[in-house]
Amino acid sequence: MPRFGRKPLEVENGVTPNGAPAEPPGEADKVAERGAYTVDEHLLSPQEVAARFGTAVDWPSPVNSKGLTSDQVKRLREQHGLNRLTPPKEKSEIVKFLLQFTNPLMALLVVAGSLTYMAYALQSPRDRNNLILATALIVVVTLTCTMSYFQERSASNVMASLKAMMPAQCTVTRDGKPTKVEAHDLVPGDLVTLRLGDRIPADIRIIESFDLKVECSSLTGESDLVAATVERHHDAAAEAGNLVFMSSLAMNGEGRGIVIRTGDNTMIGKIATLASGTSTHRSTLQVEVHRLVWFVGILAFTMGMLLFAIGLGRRMNPLSAFVNGFILVIVANVPEGLPATVTSLLTLTALRLRDRRVLIKRTDIIENLGVATIIASDKTGTLTQNRMSVGNVWANQELHDGSHFQPPPQAPEPVLERASRLAKLSRMSRRSAGGALSRLSKGLASTSYRPGRAAVENPASDVTSPAGLTPYASNASLRRTSLTDMAASMALGRVSRPRGDGTFDVTTHGAAVHLATLKEGDGAGPAGAGVGSSSGAKAPIAPLAMQCPSSVEAVSWDASSTLTQLLTVATVCNKSKYDDASAAGAGSVAVAVPTMRVDPNDRKMLGDATDCGLLRYCDRRIPSHILRRAYRIIFDIPFNSANKWAITVTQCPGDPAKNVIMMKGAPEIVLTKCTHHMHNRTEKPIDEEFKSSMMGAYESCGFMGERVIGFAYKIVPAQRHDDYRAADESALSSGLVFLGLISLVDPPREGVLEAVDRCRNAGIRVAMVTGDHPLTAEAIARKVGIVTLQTPREVAAQDGLPIGSVPLSDERVGAVVVTGTQIRELKTEEEWDQILIKPEIVFARTSPQQKLQIVENLQRLGEVVAVTGDGVNDAPALKRAQIGVAMGKGGSDVAREAADIVLMDDQFPSIVNAIEEGRTIYDNLKKTIAYTLTHATPEVVPLFLNLVLNMPLGLSGLLILSIDLLTEQGPAISLAYEGAESNVMDRPPRDLAEDRLIDGPLIRYAYLIAGMWQGVLCMLSYFTVFWWHGVPLAWIYNTGNTHWTAAAPPFEGWKCVNGADGKQQCQTLTGDIQERIYWESQSAWYCTLVMCQFWHIFMCKTRQVSIFRHGIFRNPITLFGVAISLATILVVTYVPFLQPIFTTFTLNGVAWLPQLGFLGFGLLWTELSKRAVRRDPQSWWARRMQW
């Protein structure tokens, strides 16, 4: 296996290990000074390292170490600072601002403005309008780039705040208590525990390793795992093996170590000092928008050059043809506000997803979510609650409901309250209490109290319990004991232990308590083993007796019942623990009275959900703190997905010459490690009858959707920790004795069934990928609605055929449950396809490597895959999938880093919410583009009429800019706030190859249908003004460059009427009147265009759903946007001092009428088109005309 230092950290081929260019040779001395990484802790022993940093380590048992004190941590943090790398140098804000001008659209407008300035300078006489236009273009570009800069800055701040919600954490021991802290709070000397899936938070000297292996590709570029050991393998720090470095990943095993370097002093910190920098890549959504920008830019340039050539062909003044033909066409076509609109849309969506507990790490993923076709989801914690509770217990070849073995009931309230008061009395007060307490302390050896009845006194007997355990008393000789006596006994330190039948035993310090609840049918009653005393013959132990030792000394493996041994293994071979500080004594009833009332279900726990469920169940029956102190752990092998088992080696209570090897894991795997099984407290060889019985119980629990865990043990001669580490793993995991099974129920999360149903309606398949047994997986899949059709097993049962005889090609088979073993047997793509084309799929007993295979084969079939994962080994699948989803609560650092999305609540419905937002953002972006591009045609038409027919220009450059930046910006941005259409999750995922942001249907609609109809209505309004003033059409044609200004020659014969004398009397259309009429015609074109877009924004609020069903006034931001539009046109048209600037004039009422034509036509067209799509999404009209 390659070691960490195989690839030197020095510069190779002109680059540093992280890919940055090396510094010039002349800077070598500076590099050496800044980048030198000098450590010697790898040369020291672990004890010397601990002494150097003042770390208190319990060397015989590092798990019990004290670590640093709070005062030491405070002092060291002041000395070394936070454990953070100095941020790399970023582009200055001024550079970021200037880069906004490199946008192709902005660059095109800058060129247009500069050329307009040149045209103004070259004109003689100079046209003041060109100066105003050139200045306006430069101002517009500056304002647009400023807006885009601040929008991107805001978006960057949002993404930074989202990432800050996922701080890297690590487990550190301080003041003797393991606790979770953020990685940046570490200081040199901290004692850190490293577990599978953790990111190494600093440079650490290993002092304990349980097959710990790390992946250092972030430093070396090599993906091979490197063993982290206590011993040194090389004098070079990079190759020593006993150091692990910041940013590496713990990919196997566990370990502990002392932090030796933090922040910039770590190895990666030194490398970052040598060459720091950031690199960004354009997201797929940005690429799509960039494609749109280039399309519009090329279209505008081509159209401008064409009209400019036409103007020159008509022998127009070259400068006028250039300004009206080239410059204004570019201004009309370029959607100046589009970049800011897109950035706003992305930022708003990221914030909405954050509010729905979904953190987005890449902006393009927001849109990618909308095209997901299948979700490969984990079961535990995502589809289920990840709060396991014991359902059934199988021991002694009998299956019992887990609730059959009930914990002892609580003491009655009066007893607890009085005991609490007495416990607070001073010694003097206790003496004054009289002789009652003294007599109680001498004579009360073991009595039972039944509320409302007499207490039981145990007479001397020759029957004793094994290992000093005192059985509960029988109901022989009765003696009265009051509640007062019981409370006093408890206050004096006596133990009042509730019995399973409602009675209570009170014992002295020297006596222990034994609760024996026998299996039904014993005939012995709930009390169990008969009369107990301090001497005599040993009582027999029932196999399913539940024994509760009150002290460590009372614990004995040999004297334990089968049930007790099973619960002991489940408690000790268990990584979970209580998180609260009072947990140490919470399981004991032989301590202060208040602790008797702590319910394990009400206490916070740390650890795997399965382990937590087991500990919670066992602790209510046998105090876990007593068992864990009695069975001190010597060595363990953590659970991993490859082995599917875990081993813990402990001391054997009462026999220091022996050790107990405890195993738990997948029942079918544990069974292969066993040669015997426990039956009636006797070890018997495993035979087919036992296997059949065990598998029957296993399948019975699996059919109910329960996770089943198998338990086994082996007694071996005592050895040291190092001996077990050196031993062959197979020696520890073979020849065991099978104890029994415990099944756990993980109920489905609330809302999962509805979320799966929403996915099905949206054309998204949900596949379950789990490591559980196939029966358990199928049962849960049916509960949450993933499986609703028949599986091959059900079809076989229906036909009376053997399981496995029904082929997948059978039409009745709609769902398949595939195991990891079956996946290993798939050799061809055809075999994979038979499985993956099924509507409902469950993968069970799969490994993370097989999850990657599943993703790859789904992608081969053209699926867009979203994958959930929380473990280290899920990282390859998360990276390979188009959408990687990690868990924020239960996921590892590695999984969160590999994923694109982090679910902060670990709930499956959050994925569906994110998909809905992904579809919504695509819809809204497409609506914005359709709305924005529509104005291009009615803005270009007047330029065409001016250059080709030499008519007066219907729309000036300033009016075009006021439309693009003032009247349309507000409504366009308001579409970012538009809610999802009601059918957004009822449509199939869009086709990536056909349904693009800018495609044929959208171009046809924006430029040819809506845009052309707006152009026609604008021309109608334009000509209406001339008609209203009595100007014939002949005077408009071919007079654009000779008339319609104040200095223009007059038109004779205007408004001719017959006089009283029968002669025709005409007026002269002077230049002043011509200019006023011309300005009014521009106002008509301008107002009609803006009003058409006023109606258009409401038609663009939906793509498929009727606007009346969606709600016209559903988005109040749209109302605010159109209000700005109306206010703008009224100000521009009717404010006198602005009229000469914008060349507008007060508009008569008739010219306002044509815009109503767009309300009628546009509403009819869009509503009928949406209806056609809803009725038949695959029709010609839906595919070719509806955008």
RAJOBEL-V711800 format. One record per helix or strand. SS is the DSSP state (helix for helix, strand for strand). FROM is the first residue (numbers start at 1). LEN is the number of residues. If there is no record, write none. Layout:
{{SS:FROM:LEN} {SS:FROM:LEN}}
//
This chain:
{{helix:4:3} {strand:12:1} {strand:15:1} {strand:21:1} {helix:25:11} {helix:41:3} {helix:46:8} {strand:56:1} {helix:59:6} {strand:67:2} {helix:70:11} {helix:93:10} {helix:104:19} {helix:128:37} {strand:169:6} {strand:177:6} {helix:183:3} {strand:191:4} {strand:199:1} {strand:203:13} {helix:217:4} {strand:225:3} {helix:237:3} {strand:243:2} {strand:249:13} {helix:263:3} {helix:267:8} {helix:284:30} {helix:318:16} {helix:338:18} {strand:358:3} {helix:363:9} {strand:374:4} {strand:384:1} {strand:389:7} {strand:398:4} {helix:402:3} {helix:413:11} {helix:427:6} {helix:435:9} {strand:446:5} {strand:455:3} {strand:463:2} {helix:466:3} {strand:471:1} {strand:478:2} {helix:483:9} {strand:495:4} {strand:503:5} {strand:514:1} {strand:533:1} {strand:537:2} {helix:552:3} {helix:562:11} {strand:577:2} {helix:581:5} {helix:593:5} {helix:600:3} {strand:605:2} {helix:609:11} {helix:624:7} {strand:633:5} {strand:645:7} {strand:658:9} {helix:667:6} {strand:674:6} {strand:682:4} {helix:688:16} {strand:706:12} {helix:721:6} {helix:729:4} {strand:736:10} {strand:748:1} {helix:752:10} {strand:765:5} {helix:774:10} {helix:792:8} {strand:815:5} {helix:820:5} {helix:829:8} {strand:840:5} {helix:848:13} {strand:865:5} {helix:872:9} {strand:883:5} {helix:893:6} {strand:901:3} {helix:908:41} {helix:957:11} {helix:969:9} {helix:1000:29} {helix:1033:4} {strand:1051:8} {strand:1064:6} {helix:1071:29} {helix:1107:4} {helix:1116:19} {helix:1136:7} {helix:1149:4} {helix:1156:20} {helix:1180:5}}
//
